Amino acid sequence: MTTTSSQASPPPADEPSADAIQEADGIQEIAAALDMLLTQAAIGPLRRFFPGAAGIRFLRALAHEPGPVAARAEALGLELGRIARGTSSVAPAPRDRRFADPAWTTNPALRRLVQAYLASGDALLGLVEDAARQRAEGNAEERADSNAYHRAKDTPSHRADSNADATPLDWRDVERIRFALANLVEALAPSNNALISPVAWKAAIDSGGGSILRGARNLISDLASAPRVPAMVPPDAFAVGTDLAMTPGAVVLRTPMLELIQYQPATRKVRELPLLIVPPTINKYYILDLAPGRSMIEYLVSQGQQVFVVSWRNPDKRHADWGFDAYVQAILQAAEATAAIRGVEAVHLLSACSGGILSAIAAAVRKAAPAGARLASLGLLVTMLDQHRADAVGALVDGSTAQAAIAASARQGYLDGRRLAEAFAWLRPGDLVWNYWVNNYLQGRDPAKFDILFWNADTTRMTARLHRDFVLAAVDNALASPGGVTVAGTEIDLGQLDLDCYAVAGVADHICPWQSCYRGSQLLGGRTRFVLSTSGHIAALVNPVGTAARPSKARFQVSEDLSADAETWHRETPAQPGSWWPDYATWLAERSGAQVTAPRSLGADGFRVLEPAPGRYVRAA
């Protein structure tokens, strides 16, 4: 999953939505963006264009209150008149890349077309805001007049009114309609039309028509197989083990679920306690070992840390029954192997996204059954343990949607990663669909090479049982309640964890919103150091320290006082320049024991070197 889009470099990620709407009428099923992806990938993301019953209720709400509709229509008519006369001041936002070509503003016909599009889109989306405002006002009136409501609830007139409005517009309806209409407006942009777009015409003229042929070729190629969205990176842009995942190491354990990679020390002395990294289960591990200079694993090895990483097997339908139990046991097995190889009693655990959820559960299981390797600390990168949300993405997943998604993956035995990539693209269509539509098809150009986007396109599958466990845990927000989920015979209570924890979130993360990551950190019973990076979901992980020639532009906030609510913490915690990687390396070193002589060889008795890193599983399609 990525937060990038442009050809030369990723655009700034959108600020994550705050938990804006508090449910007054008893919401029972709230889910987060990660789980929206998991459900949309299973049942198809294009359903957001068809809001179904929510659309019917929206139209009924507009018909019930025709005043705002008439006002919007009148205002739009007047604006269209000004556009036709050439006196309108409507203009694209300065940073709207869709209309960056000068022809959109200097050509009178194109300028009027853009103005009409912007005015119509604003009017259409404004109707959603009117409906949301009507709902909020209606809720306020209901609360103010609740006593009268109860006194009159059995009267014939009240029963007639109730029957007339038996299915009122609720917050989920508003968010679903807003999401659907925003996608529709984005799709209808004149910049997406090959017959209108000046960049398409210029490319065709400059190439003597070659751009048209290349664009058609690119379109046919992308439609031939999933994910059926414009390619974001050339498929041969990089090679794992040659351009990416290059940190020297070896596979020292292979099981049906994972390979354990041990990295070659880069310093004469290393810290006594090793670090085991658990990557997400829905992507390959090398997001943490990108090109040299951008690899977190490379950086930690250079700081004298002994590093191991789990490389998950890409499962297929034979592995449909691997769920929370199996993956948690696999993490604990990897921790046992790491401790045995280095001859120590404890290991650090650092995990990302879905891997972080599994690692937190594994830590709780190990706390309840302490036999075996002890965990020295728990690191959670962009990990949501508290998954309560009441905003746009939460609105798209309810109980029926979750069950439909679970049934879809169960029929196949897994959730296809290509479908997940498609769902993610439609989560941000402006950046991840239409931007590449223009580049690849209208201009007939190949997308630029970018390592993160190559990793994002190198998809994996998720087993049906793991998909089910993740979705149900999110819909019920099970980890936020002691005993809300039982794994390996243990009722999980994160409050009983007394480990030191290092948690990282991205302020612009729309997959795992930082407020949810912060609340999840508050669930943990130990001492937690919370870091908020000025970046999105992936840039929070790929956060290199930079060099003298190219210093890091990153910033982060950090504190071990999590007593305040998220917004107060954000407002009052000072920012620090640079990457958070050095802060973590220092924090980790303080908990990693004495410095010892680095091992001369990798592996140990019972853990022989099987092959050089990056191993076999990461290359499996």
C-alpha positions as CSV (number, residue, x, y, z in Angstrom):
1,M,0.0,0.0,0.0
2,T,1.4,3.4,-0.9
3,T,0.6,7.0,-0.7
4,T,2.3,8.1,-3.9
5,S,1.2,9.0,-7.3
6,S,3.2,11.4,-9.6
7,Q,5.7,10.3,-12.2
8,A,8.7,12.1,-10.9
9,S,8.0,12.0,-7.2
10,P,5.0,11.3,-4.9
11,P,2.6,14.1,-4.3
12,P,1.8,15.2,-0.8
13,A,-0.6,12.8,0.9
14,D,-3.9,14.0,2.0
15,E,-4.3,14.9,5.6
16,P,-6.1,12.0,7.4
17,S,-9.7,12.6,8.3
18,A,-10.3,13.1,12.0
19,D,-13.0,11.0,13.7
20,A,-15.5,13.7,12.8
21,I,-18.9,12.2,13.4
22,Q,-19.9,10.8,16.8
23,E,-22.8,8.4,16.5
24,A,-25.8,9.6,18.5
25,D,-28.1,6.7,17.5
26,G,-25.9,3.7,18.5
27,I,-23.5,2.6,15.8
28,Q,-22.6,-1.0,16.4
29,E,-20.2,-1.7,13.6
30,I,-17.3,0.7,12.8
31,A,-14.3,-0.3,10.7
32,A,-11.1,1.4,9.6
33,A,-9.5,2.0,6.3
34,L,-7.3,-1.1,6.3
35,D,-10.4,-3.2,6.8
36,M,-12.3,-1.2,4.2
37,L,-9.5,-2.3,1.8
38,L,-9.8,-5.9,2.9
39,T,-13.6,-5.9,2.3
40,Q,-13.6,-3.8,-0.9
41,A,-10.9,-6.0,-2.4
42,A,-13.0,-9.1,-1.8
43,I,-16.3,-7.8,-3.1
44,G,-15.1,-5.2,-5.6
45,P,-14.2,-1.5,-5.1
46,L,-16.4,-0.2,-7.9
47,R,-19.5,-0.7,-5.8
48,R,-18.7,2.7,-4.2
49,F,-20.1,4.2,-7.5
50,F,-23.4,2.6,-6.7
51,P,-24.5,3.4,-3.1
52,G,-27.7,1.3,-3.3
53,A,-30.2,1.9,-0.6
54,A,-28.2,4.9,0.7
55,G,-28.7,6.5,-2.7
56,I,-32.4,6.0,-2.4
57,R,-32.5,7.5,1.0
58,F,-30.4,10.4,-0.2
59,L,-32.9,11.2,-3.0
60,R,-35.8,10.9,-0.6
61,A,-34.1,13.3,1.8
62,L,-33.6,15.8,-1.1
63,A,-37.2,15.5,-2.1
64,H,-38.3,15.9,1.5
65,E,-36.5,19.3,1.7
66,P,-36.6,20.7,-1.8
67,G,-35.4,24.2,-0.7
68,P,-31.7,23.5,-0.7
69,V,-31.9,21.7,-4.1
70,A,-33.7,24.7,-5.6
71,A,-31.1,27.1,-4.1
72,R,-28.2,25.0,-5.4
73,A,-29.8,24.8,-8.9
74,E,-30.5,28.5,-9.0
75,A,-26.9,29.3,-7.9
76,L,-25.5,26.9,-10.5
77,G,-27.7,28.4,-13.2
78,L,-26.5,31.9,-12.4
79,E,-22.8,30.8,-12.4
80,L,-23.2,29.0,-15.7
81,G,-24.6,32.2,-17.1
82,R,-21.5,34.1,-15.9
83,I,-19.3,31.4,-17.4
84,A,-21.0,31.7,-20.8
85,R,-20.5,35.5,-20.7
86,G,-16.9,35.1,-19.7
87,T,-17.3,37.0,-16.4
88,S,-17.0,34.0,-14.0
89,S,-14.2,33.9,-11.4
90,V,-14.3,30.2,-11.0
91,A,-10.8,28.7,-11.4
92,P,-8.9,25.5,-10.5
93,A,-7.0,25.5,-7.2
94,P,-3.4,26.5,-7.7
95,R,-2.2,22.9,-6.9
96,D,-4.8,21.1,-9.0
97,R,-2.4,19.2,-11.3
98,R,-5.3,18.2,-13.6
99,F,-5.5,21.6,-15.2
100,A,-1.8,22.7,-14.9
101,D,-1.4,22.9,-18.7
102,P,-1.8,26.6,-19.7
103,A,-4.3,25.8,-22.4
104,W,-6.9,25.0,-19.8
105,T,-7.0,28.7,-18.7
106,T,-5.8,30.5,-21.9
107,N,-8.1,28.8,-24.4
108,P,-11.6,30.4,-24.0
109,A,-13.5,27.2,-24.8
110,L,-11.4,25.0,-22.5
111,R,-11.5,27.6,-19.7
112,R,-15.3,27.7,-19.9
113,L,-15.5,23.9,-19.9
114,V,-13.3,23.7,-16.8
115,Q,-15.3,26.4,-15.0
116,A,-18.6,24.6,-15.8
117,Y,-17.1,21.3,-14.6
118,L,-15.9,22.9,-11.3
119,A,-19.1,24.7,-10.7
120,S,-21.3,21.7,-11.4
121,G,-19.1,19.4,-9.2
122,D,-19.3,21.9,-6.3
123,A,-23.1,22.1,-6.6
124,L,-23.4,18.3,-6.7
125,L,-21.2,17.8,-3.7
126,G,-22.9,20.7,-2.0
127,L,-26.1,18.7,-2.0
128,V,-24.4,16.1,0.2
129,E,-23.3,18.8,2.6
130,D,-26.9,20.1,2.7
131,A,-28.1,16.6,3.5
132,A,-25.5,16.2,6.3
133,R,-26.5,19.6,7.7
134,Q,-30.2,18.7,7.7
135,R,-29.4,15.5,9.5
136,A,-27.4,17.2,12.1
137,E,-30.1,19.8,12.6
138,G,-32.7,17.1,12.8
139,N,-30.8,15.2,15.4
140,A,-30.5,18.3,17.5
141,E,-34.2,19.0,17.2
142,E,-34.9,15.4,18.2
143,R,-32.8,15.6,21.3
144,A,-34.3,19.0,22.3
145,D,-37.8,17.7,21.9
146,S,-37.2,14.1,23.1
147,N,-39.8,14.4,26.0
148,A,-42.5,15.5,23.6
149,Y,-41.5,12.8,21.2
150,H,-42.0,10.1,23.8
151,R,-45.3,11.5,25.0
152,A,-46.6,11.6,21.4
153,K,-45.1,8.4,20.1
154,D,-48.4,6.4,20.3
155,T,-50.6,9.0,18.6
156,P,-51.9,8.3,15.1
157,S,-50.3,11.3,13.6
158,H,-46.9,10.3,14.9
159,R,-47.3,6.8,13.7
160,A,-48.1,8.1,10.2
161,D,-45.0,10.4,10.2
162,S,-42.8,7.6,11.4
163,N,-44.0,5.3,8.6
164,A,-43.4,8.1,6.1
165,D,-39.8,8.4,7.1
166,A,-39.1,4.9,8.4
167,T,-35.6,4.9,6.9
168,P,-34.0,8.3,7.6
169,L,-30.7,9.3,6.2
170,D,-28.0,8.5,8.7
171,W,-24.3,9.3,8.9
172,R,-23.3,6.2,7.0
173,D,-25.6,7.2,4.2
174,V,-24.1,10.7,4.0
175,E,-20.5,9.4,3.9
176,R,-21.3,6.7,1.3
177,I,-23.0,9.3,-0.9
178,R,-20.2,11.7,-0.5
179,F,-17.6,9.0,-1.4
180,A,-19.6,7.9,-4.5
181,L,-20.2,11.4,-5.8
182,A,-16.6,12.5,-5.2
183,N,-15.5,9.5,-7.2
184,L,-18.0,10.3,-10.0
185,V,-17.0,14.0,-10.1
186,E,-13.3,12.9,-10.3
187,A,-14.0,10.5,-13.2
188,L,-15.9,13.2,-15.2
189,A,-13.0,15.7,-15.1
190,P,-12.3,17.1,-18.6
191,S,-8.7,16.3,-18.1
192,N,-9.5,12.6,-18.4
193,N,-11.1,13.0,-21.8
194,A,-8.8,12.2,-24.7
195,L,-10.8,14.2,-27.2
196,I,-10.6,17.4,-25.0
197,S,-7.3,17.2,-23.1
198,P,-4.6,19.5,-24.5
199,V,-1.9,17.3,-23.1
200,A,-3.3,14.4,-25.2
201,W,-3.4,16.5,-28.3
202,K,0.1,17.8,-27.8
203,A,1.5,14.3,-27.2
204,A,-0.2,13.1,-30.4
205,I,1.1,16.0,-32.5
206,D,4.7,15.8,-31.0
207,S,4.8,12.0,-31.6
208,G,3.2,11.9,-35.0
209,G,0.4,9.8,-33.6
210,G,2.7,7.4,-31.8
211,S,1.3,8.4,-28.4
212,I,-2.1,7.2,-29.5
213,L,-0.8,3.7,-30.4
214,R,1.3,3.5,-27.2
215,G,-1.7,4.6,-25.1
216,A,-3.9,2.0,-26.7
217,R,-1.2,-0.7,-26.1
218,N,-0.9,0.4,-22.4
219,L,-4.7,0.3,-22.0
220,I,-5.0,-3.2,-23.5
221,S,-2.1,-4.5,-21.4
222,D,-3.6,-3.1,-18.2
223,L,-7.1,-4.5,-18.9
224,A,-5.7,-8.0,-19.7
225,S,-5.2,-8.9,-16.0
226,A,-5.9,-7.7,-12.5
227,P,-5.5,-5.2,-11.1
228,R,-7.4,-3.5,-13.9
229,V,-6.2,0.0,-13.2
230,P,-3.4,2.0,-14.9
231,A,0.1,0.6,-14.2
232,M,1.9,2.9,-11.7
233,V,5.4,1.5,-12.4
234,P,7.0,-0.5,-15.3
235,P,6.9,-4.3,-14.3
236,D,10.6,-4.6,-15.1
237,A,11.7,-1.4,-13.3
238,F,13.5,-3.3,-10.5
239,A,14.7,-6.8,-9.5
240,V,14.4,-8.0,-5.9
241,G,17.9,-9.0,-4.7
242,T,19.5,-6.8,-7.4
243,D,18.1,-3.3,-7.0
244,L,16.0,-3.9,-3.8
245,A,16.3,-6.1,-0.7
246,M,20.1,-5.9,-1.0
247,T,21.3,-5.9,2.6
248,P,23.6,-9.0,3.0
249,G,22.2,-11.9,4.9
250,A,21.0,-15.4,4.7
251,V,17.9,-17.6,5.2
252,V,18.5,-19.6,8.3
253,L,15.1,-21.1,8.8
254,R,12.3,-22.1,6.4
255,T,8.9,-23.3,7.5
256,P,5.7,-23.8,5.5
257,M,4.7,-20.2,6.6
258,L,7.9,-18.2,6.6
259,E,11.6,-17.8,6.0
260,L,13.7,-16.3,8.7
261,I,16.5,-14.1,7.4
262,Q,19.5,-13.2,9.5
263,Y,21.5,-10.2,8.4
264,Q,25.3,-10.0,8.3
265,P,26.6,-7.6,11.0
266,A,28.2,-4.4,9.6
267,T,30.1,-3.5,12.8
268,R,32.8,-5.3,14.8
269,K,30.7,-5.0,17.9
270,V,26.9,-5.7,18.1
271,R,24.2,-5.3,20.7
272,E,23.6,-8.5,22.7
273,L,19.8,-8.8,22.2
274,P,18.7,-9.2,18.5
275,L,15.8,-7.5,16.8
276,L,13.1,-9.6,14.9
277,I,11.2,-7.6,12.3
278,V,7.7,-8.8,11.4
279,P,6.4,-7.2,8.1
280,P,2.8,-6.9,7.0
281,T,1.0,-10.0,5.9
282,I,-0.5,-8.3,2.8
283,N,2.8,-7.1,1.3
284,K,6.4,-8.4,0.9
285,Y,8.9,-7.6,3.6
286,Y,11.3,-5.6,1.5
287,I,9.5,-2.3,2.0
288,L,11.8,-2.3,5.1
289,D,14.8,-3.1,2.9
290,L,14.5,-0.9,-0.2
291,A,17.5,0.4,-2.2
292,P,20.7,1.2,-0.3
293,G,20.3,4.5,1.7
294,R,16.5,3.9,1.9
295,S,16.6,0.6,3.8
296,M,15.6,0.6,7.5
297,I,17.2,-2.8,7.9
298,E,20.5,-1.6,6.4
299,Y,20.4,1.4,8.8
300,L,19.8,-0.6,11.9
301,V,22.5,-3.1,11.0
302,S,24.9,-0.1,10.5
303,Q,24.0,1.0,14.1
304,G,25.3,-2.3,15.6
305,Q,22.0,-4.0,15.9
306,Q,21.6,-7.7,15.2
307,V,18.6,-7.9,12.8
308,F,16.4,-10.8,11.7
309,V,13.3,-10.5,9.5
310,V,10.3,-12.7,8.7
311,S,9.6,-13.2,5.0
312,W,6.1,-14.5,4.8
313,R,5.2,-17.2,2.3
314,N,2.8,-16.0,-0.4
315,P,-0.2,-18.4,0.4
316,D,-2.6,-20.0,-2.0
317,K,-5.9,-21.9,-1.6
318,R,-4.0,-24.8,0.1
319,H,-3.4,-22.5,3.1
320,A,-6.9,-21.2,3.4
321,D,-7.1,-22.2,7.1
322,W,-4.1,-20.1,8.3
323,G,-5.6,-17.5,10.6
324,F,-4.7,-15.5,13.7
325,D,-3.7,-18.7,15.6
326,A,-1.3,-19.9,12.9
327,Y,0.3,-16.6,12.2
328,V,0.8,-15.8,15.9
329,Q,2.4,-19.2,16.5
330,A,4.6,-18.6,13.5
331,I,5.8,-15.2,15.0
332,L,6.6,-16.9,18.3
333,Q,8.4,-19.7,16.5
334,A,10.5,-17.1,14.7
335,A,11.3,-15.4,18.0
336,E,12.3,-18.7,19.5
337,A,14.6,-19.4,16.5
338,T,16.1,-15.9,16.7
339,A,16.9,-16.3,20.4
340,A,18.4,-19.8,19.9
341,I,20.6,-18.6,17.0
342,R,22.1,-15.9,19.1
343,G,22.1,-17.8,22.4
344,V,20.0,-15.2,24.3
345,E,16.8,-15.4,26.3
346,A,15.0,-12.3,24.9
347,V,14.5,-10.6,21.5
348,H,13.0,-7.3,20.4
349,L,10.0,-7.4,18.2
350,L,9.4,-4.6,15.5
351,S,6.3,-5.0,13.3
352,A,4.4,-3.0,10.7
353,C,0.7,-2.6,9.9
354,S,-1.1,-5.9,9.9
355,G,2.1,-7.6,11.2
356,G,1.9,-5.2,14.1
357,I,-1.6,-6.4,15.0
358,L,-0.4,-10.0,14.9
359,S,2.7,-9.1,17.0
360,A,0.7,-7.4,19.7
361,I,-1.5,-10.5,19.9
362,A,1.6,-12.7,20.0
363,A,3.1,-10.6,22.8
364,A,-0.2,-11.1,24.8
365,V,-0.1,-14.8,24.1
366,R,3.5,-15.0,25.3
367,K,2.6,-12.9,28.4
368,A,-0.1,-15.5,29.3
369,A,2.2,-18.4,28.6
370,P,5.8,-17.2,29.4
371,A,7.6,-20.4,28.5
372,G,10.2,-19.8,25.7
373,A,12.0,-16.7,24.5
374,R,11.1,-13.5,26.3
375,L,10.1,-10.3,24.4
376,A,12.4,-7.4,25.3
377,S,10.3,-4.8,23.7
378,L,7.5,-4.3,21.2
379,G,7.7,-1.9,18.2
380,L,4.5,-1.0,16.3
381,L,4.8,0.8,13.0
382,V,1.6,2.3,11.5
383,T,-0.4,-0.2,13.5
384,M,-4.1,0.2,14.5
385,L,-5.0,-1.7,17.6
386,D,-8.0,0.5,18.4
387,Q,-10.0,0.5,15.2
388,H,-13.0,2.6,16.1
389,R,-13.8,5.1,13.4
390,A,-16.9,7.0,12.3
391,D,-15.9,8.7,9.1
392,A,-16.0,8.0,5.4
393,V,-13.9,4.9,5.3
394,G,-15.6,3.5,8.4
395,A,-19.0,4.1,6.7
396,L,-18.1,1.7,3.9
397,V,-17.8,-1.4,6.1
398,D,-20.7,-2.7,8.1
399,G,-21.8,-6.1,9.2
400,S,-23.4,-7.2,5.9
401,T,-20.4,-5.8,3.9
402,A,-18.0,-7.7,6.1
403,Q,-19.9,-11.0,5.8
404,A,-20.1,-10.6,2.0
405,A,-16.3,-10.0,1.9
406,I,-15.6,-13.0,4.1
407,A,-17.8,-15.2,2.0
408,A,-16.0,-14.1,-1.2
409,S,-12.5,-14.9,0.1
410,A,-13.7,-18.2,1.6
411,R,-15.0,-19.3,-1.8
412,Q,-11.5,-18.7,-3.4
413,G,-9.5,-19.7,-0.3
414,Y,-7.6,-16.4,-0.3
415,L,-7.9,-12.7,-0.9
416,D,-6.0,-11.9,-4.1
417,G,-3.4,-9.1,-3.6
418,R,-4.1,-7.8,-7.0
419,R,-7.7,-7.1,-6.0
420,L,-6.3,-5.4,-2.9
421,A,-4.1,-3.1,-5.1
422,E,-7.2,-2.3,-7.2
423,A,-9.2,-1.4,-4.1
424,F,-6.4,0.8,-2.8
425,A,-6.1,2.6,-6.1
426,W,-9.8,3.5,-6.0
427,L,-9.5,4.7,-2.5
428,R,-7.5,7.7,-4.0
429,P,-8.6,7.7,-7.6
430,G,-7.3,11.2,-8.4
431,D,-3.7,10.3,-7.5
432,L,-3.7,6.5,-8.2
433,V,-6.0,6.1,-11.2
434,W,-6.7,9.2,-13.2
435,N,-3.2,10.6,-12.9
436,Y,-1.9,7.5,-14.5
437,W,-4.8,7.3,-16.9
438,V,-3.6,10.6,-18.4
439,N,0.1,9.7,-18.3
440,N,-0.2,6.1,-19.6
441,Y,-3.2,6.3,-22.1
442,L,-3.7,9.9,-23.1
443,Q,0.0,10.8,-23.4
444,G,1.1,7.2,-24.2
445,R,4.0,7.4,-21.7
446,D,5.4,4.7,-19.5
447,P,5.1,5.5,-15.7
448,A,8.3,6.5,-14.0
449,K,10.4,4.0,-12.0
450,F,9.8,4.3,-8.3
451,D,10.8,1.6,-5.8
452,I,7.9,2.0,-3.4
453,L,5.4,1.7,-6.3
454,F,7.2,-1.4,-7.6
455,W,6.9,-2.9,-4.1
456,N,3.2,-2.0,-4.0
457,A,2.7,-3.7,-7.4
458,D,4.5,-6.9,-6.1
459,T,1.3,-8.2,-4.6
460,T,0.7,-11.1,-2.3
461,R,-2.4,-13.1,-1.2
462,M,-4.0,-13.3,2.2
463,T,-5.5,-16.5,3.4
464,A,-9.3,-16.7,3.7
465,R,-9.1,-17.4,7.5
466,L,-6.7,-14.5,8.2
467,H,-8.9,-12.2,6.1
468,R,-11.9,-13.3,8.1
469,D,-10.1,-12.8,11.4
470,F,-8.8,-9.3,10.5
471,V,-12.2,-8.1,9.3
472,L,-14.2,-9.4,12.2
473,A,-11.7,-8.1,14.7
474,A,-12.0,-4.6,13.1
475,V,-15.8,-4.6,12.8
476,D,-16.1,-5.5,16.5
477,N,-13.1,-3.4,17.5
478,A,-12.2,-6.5,19.4
479,L,-8.6,-5.7,20.5
480,A,-9.8,-2.6,22.4
481,S,-11.7,-4.7,24.9
482,P,-10.1,-7.2,27.2
483,G,-11.0,-10.7,26.1
484,G,-12.6,-9.4,22.9
485,V,-10.6,-11.9,20.8
486,T,-9.2,-15.3,21.8
487,V,-6.0,-16.5,20.0
488,A,-4.1,-19.8,20.7
489,G,-6.4,-20.4,23.7
490,T,-5.6,-17.0,25.2
491,E,-8.1,-14.2,25.8
492,I,-6.2,-11.2,24.5
493,D,-5.9,-8.3,27.0
494,L,-3.4,-5.7,25.7
495,G,-3.6,-3.8,29.0
496,Q,-1.7,-6.7,30.6
497,L,1.3,-6.2,28.4
498,D,4.1,-4.6,30.5
499,L,6.6,-4.3,27.7
500,D,8.3,-1.1,26.7
501,C,6.7,-0.1,23.3
502,Y,7.9,2.1,20.5
503,A,4.9,3.2,18.3
504,V,5.2,5.1,15.1
505,A,2.3,6.7,13.1
506,G,2.1,9.0,10.1
507,V,0.2,12.3,10.3
508,A,-0.9,11.9,6.6
509,D,-1.7,8.2,6.8
510,H,-5.2,7.5,5.4
511,I,-4.8,3.7,5.8
512,C,-4.0,3.6,9.5
513,P,-5.0,7.1,10.8
514,W,-2.6,8.4,13.4
515,Q,-5.3,9.1,15.9
516,S,-6.3,5.4,15.9
517,C,-2.7,4.4,16.3
518,Y,-2.4,6.8,19.2
519,R,-5.5,5.4,20.9
520,G,-4.1,1.9,20.3
521,S,-0.9,2.8,22.1
522,Q,-3.0,3.9,25.1
523,L,-4.3,0.4,25.4
524,L,-0.9,-1.1,26.2
525,G,0.0,-1.6,29.8
526,G,3.7,-0.9,29.5
527,R,5.6,2.4,28.9
528,T,5.1,3.6,25.4
529,R,7.1,6.1,23.3
530,F,4.8,7.4,20.6
531,V,6.3,9.0,17.4
532,L,4.2,11.0,14.9
533,S,6.0,11.4,11.6
534,T,5.1,14.1,9.1
535,S,4.4,11.6,6.4
536,G,1.9,9.0,5.1
537,H,1.5,5.3,5.5
538,I,4.6,4.2,3.7
539,A,6.8,7.3,4.0
540,A,6.5,6.8,7.8
541,L,8.4,3.5,7.3
542,V,10.7,4.6,4.5
543,N,12.1,7.5,6.5
544,P,15.9,7.6,5.7
545,V,18.2,9.9,7.7
546,G,19.6,11.6,4.6
547,T,23.1,12.8,3.9
548,A,25.0,16.0,4.1
549,A,24.3,16.5,0.4
550,R,20.7,15.5,0.7
551,P,19.5,16.1,4.2
552,S,16.2,14.6,5.4
553,K,13.2,16.9,5.1
554,A,11.3,14.8,7.6
555,R,10.1,15.9,11.0
556,F,8.5,14.0,13.9
557,Q,6.9,14.5,17.3
558,V,7.8,12.2,20.1
559,S,6.7,11.8,23.7
560,E,6.2,9.1,26.4
561,D,3.3,11.0,28.0
562,L,0.2,9.6,26.3
563,S,-2.2,10.9,29.0
564,A,-3.8,13.5,26.7
565,D,-6.3,12.9,23.9
566,A,-4.8,12.6,20.4
567,E,-5.4,16.2,19.2
568,T,-4.1,17.7,22.4
569,W,-1.0,15.6,22.2
570,H,-0.5,16.7,18.6
571,R,-1.0,20.4,19.5
572,E,1.3,20.4,22.5
573,T,4.2,18.1,21.5
574,P,7.1,19.9,19.9
575,A,8.4,18.7,16.5
576,Q,11.9,17.6,15.9
577,P,13.8,17.8,12.6
578,G,14.9,14.7,10.7
579,S,14.0,11.0,10.6
580,W,12.8,9.1,13.6
581,W,15.2,6.2,12.7
582,P,18.0,7.5,14.9
583,D,15.6,8.0,17.8
584,Y,14.5,4.4,17.6
585,A,18.1,3.1,17.2
586,T,19.0,4.9,20.4
587,W,15.9,3.7,22.2
588,L,16.6,0.1,21.1
589,A,20.3,0.2,22.0
590,E,19.4,1.3,25.6
591,R,17.4,-2.0,25.9
592,S,19.6,-4.4,24.0
593,G,22.3,-5.2,26.6
594,A,26.0,-5.0,26.3
595,Q,28.1,-4.8,23.1
596,V,29.5,-8.2,22.1
597,T,31.7,-9.4,19.3
598,A,29.8,-9.8,16.1
599,P,29.3,-13.4,14.9
600,R,31.7,-14.5,12.3
601,S,29.1,-16.6,10.5
602,L,25.3,-16.7,10.2
603,G,23.1,-19.4,11.5
604,A,23.9,-21.8,14.3
605,D,23.6,-25.5,15.2
606,G,20.2,-26.6,13.9
607,F,19.8,-23.4,11.9
608,R,22.1,-23.8,8.9
609,V,22.3,-21.3,6.1
610,L,19.9,-22.3,3.4
611,E,20.5,-19.7,0.8
612,P,21.5,-16.0,0.6
613,A,19.0,-13.3,1.3
614,P,16.5,-12.3,0.2
615,G,15.5,-15.9,-0.1
616,R,12.9,-17.9,-2.0
617,Y,9.5,-16.8,-0.6
618,V,9.9,-13.1,-1.5
619,R,10.3,-14.0,-5.1
620,A,7.3,-16.3,-5.3
621,A,4.4,-14.8,-7.3
